[in-house]
Amino acid sequence: MGYVLDDVPRDPFADDPEDPAAALGAPEDAEPLTPDERNEAITDLSDVEVFRALLEPQGVLGLVLDCPECQEAHYFDWELLRSNLRQMIDDGRPQVHEPAYQPNPTDYVSWEYARGYVDGVIDAEENH
C-alpha cells in the first residue's frame, strides 16, 4: 500500500525553475534507506505516536531535534514528524519539509525528554 502525501503541505517551490534548493539535487537522487535505517524509521514512528498520545494532552506541540548539518535546533509538530517518517518508510527517502516557523520553544520537547516521560509513565503504571 503506497502512502499518499495529502496531509502535508505542498512544496512552495515545486515546479519552480528558480528553486533555491535545486543545487542540492532531486530527492530521488538521495540514497534509499538501508533495511536497518527503514527498521529504525518504523521504530521512530511508533515512538512518535506514543510520545504524541502522552504529551499532546499536556500541551506539547512536537519535538525539537538538533540538526547535525546546520548545528541548529529544528521544531517539528507531531503531524509533520509522522508524515515525514511515513514517507521515509514507504518511499525509502525523506520528503522535503519545512520545520515550524517561529515556534515557541516551550511548546516542544527533545526526543530524550519524550522518551524519559514515556518511561516514567510506564514505570508508574507498573508500580500500581
C-alpha positions in Angstrom: 0.0 0.0 0.0 1.5 3.3 -1.1 1.4 6.4 1.2 -0.3 9.5 -0.2 1.1 12.8 0.9 -2.3 14.6 1.0 -1.8 15.5 4.7 1.4 17.6 4.2 1.8 21.0 2.7 2.9 21.2 -0.9 6.5 22.3 -1.6 6.2 26.0 -2.3 8.9 25.7 -4.9 7.5 22.7 -6.7 7.9 23.1 -10.4 9.8 26.4 -9.9 12.8 26.6 -12.2 14.4 29.1 -9.7 14.0 26.7 -6.8 16.9 27.7 -4.4 17.2 24.0 -3.3 17.8 22.8 -6.9 21.5 22.8 -6.3 21.1 20.1 -3.6 19.8 17.6 -6.2 16.5 15.9 -6.5 15.2 13.8 -3.6 15.1 10.8 -5.9 18.9 11.2 -6.2 19.3 10.6 -2.5 20.4 7.2 -1.4 17.5 5.0 -0.4 17.2 3.8 3.1 19.0 0.6 4.1 16.9 -2.1 5.7 18.3 -1.1 9.1 17.5 2.5 8.5 14.0 1.6 7.5 13.5 -0.5 10.6 14.8 2.4 12.7 12.3 4.7 11.0 9.5 2.2 11.8 10.6 2.2 15.5 10.8 6.0 15.4 7.3 6.3 14.0 6.0 4.1 16.8 7.8 6.2 19.4 6.4 9.4 17.9 2.8 8.0 18.1 3.3 7.1 21.8 5.0 10.5 22.6 2.2 12.3 20.9 -0.5 10.3 22.7 1.0 11.1 26.1 2.5 14.6 25.6 0.0 16.4 23.3 -2.7 16.4 26.1 -0.1 18.1 28.2 0.2 20.9 25.7 3.4 19.7 23.9 3.1 20.5 20.2 6.0 18.3 19.0 9.7 17.6 19.2 12.8 19.7 18.9 15.6 18.0 17.1 19.2 19.1 16.7 20.3 19.3 13.1 23.8 17.8 12.6 24.2 19.7 9.3 23.5 23.2 10.5 24.0 22.8 14.2 20.7 24.4 15.0 17.5 23.2 16.7 14.6 22.4 14.4 11.0 22.3 15.8 8.6 19.7 14.3 5.0 19.3 15.1 3.6 15.8 15.6 1.9 15.6 12.2 5.0 16.7 10.3 7.1 14.2 12.2 4.6 11.4 11.5 4.2 12.2 7.8 8.0 12.5 7.3 8.6 9.1 8.9 5.7 7.5 6.9 7.3 9.0 3.7 10.7 7.5 4.6 9.2 4.1 5.4 7.0 3.9 2.3 9.3 5.5 -0.3 12.7 4.9 1.2 13.5 8.6 1.1 12.7 11.6 3.3 10.4 14.3 2.0 11.2 17.9 1.6 9.8 19.6 4.6 9.8 22.9 6.5 10.2 23.0 10.3 7.8 25.1 12.3 8.0 28.8 11.7 8.9 30.9 14.8 7.9 28.2 17.2 7.7 28.9 21.0 10.4 26.6 22.3 8.5 25.9 25.5 5.8 24.1 23.3 8.4 21.4 22.2 10.4 18.8 24.0 13.5 16.8 23.0 13.4 13.2 21.9 15.2 12.3 25.1 12.7 14.2 27.3 9.8 12.5 25.5 11.5 9.0 25.9 12.0 9.7 29.6 8.4 10.9 30.1 7.1 7.7 28.5 9.5 5.6 30.6 8.2 7.4 33.7 4.5 6.7 32.8 5.3 3.0 32.2 7.2 2.8 35.5 4.3 4.5 37.4 1.7 2.1 35.8 3.9 -1.0 36.7 4.2 0.1 40.3 0.4 0.5 40.8 
